Amino acid sequence: MITYIVRRLIVAVFLLLVVSLITFGIFFLIPRLAGQSTYELASQYVGRNPSPAAVHAVERKLGFDQPLVVQYGRFVKGIVVGAHYDAGPDKTYCPPPCFGYSFRNQQPVWPMLMSNVPVTASLAIGAAVMWLVTGTAIGVLSALRRGTAFDRAAMGVALAGVSLPIFFTGLIALQLFSYNWAIFPNLHFVPFTQNPLEWARNLVLPWTTLAFLYAALYARLTRAGMLETMGEDYIRTARAKGLPERKVIVKHGLRPTLSPILTIFGMDLGLLLGGAVLTEFTFSLHGLGLFTILAIQNNDLPEILGVVMLTAFFVVIANLIVDILYAVVDPRVRY
């Protein structure tokens, strides 16, 4: 088991290097291949309507006139050991991990990302726990009560949850529970360390809105997997041996069904940690999603590059955790 975990850690590090290479290529190599000059590339680091002098200064400071191999080496070196940026009369040191320097905001990208991570992490993790528990439970109950009124009602609600976009359900939830009935008035983010109760109260509505979409999807997937698993020969054998029905359902029926669920859960959670754009925008939560929208609107390429790298990191780490959990859910992985 330890060997398996070490092997997956090595693969995760290799994947992060590949992601950094692909990300660098998307932002720096592909524009060159498309005919974009270094001046045009540097203009994306200055903001809107830059002066030619400012663009030439950034082009020289960031070394866009150097070979791409040298630029990629500086990019990776900045992530590992940090980098110095000439932001004006003084040089600014960007400590590791340095994902670039925003010349528009005159500060390194990494601290700005980290200031928004608590909001996105609180939203994503809370909603993930809610949709995983409720979606899986509803899917199991629907499979065990196939064809009943509960099954039809649950799958009907699940179909509505998958079909309705978050900005629609979020606005309806705000109108009903925040404005009309004032159950959750004046929603804003409160850090968990400052007041745990207020932290949870202000996130219940965003959690529920985000979890409604994903729980509906997970309920349908769990139901389909349970229906297939409960018809296997080993389930009939377990029942014939006299095992309790609860043990048959949980140990022999649910555990094989959880493998594909965990795979999708790792991808969904990793992507949401990179920014739940629609939910944050709907509820005015300033996390990585809203940070990304503002970076795109302001044409701030270093901030966009930082978000892409951080999102890729979350996805790789989430899949690493899922790979380790496979050994818990499916004992065959240990061998």
Disulfide bonds with the S-S distance in Angstrom:
Cys94-Cys98 2.22
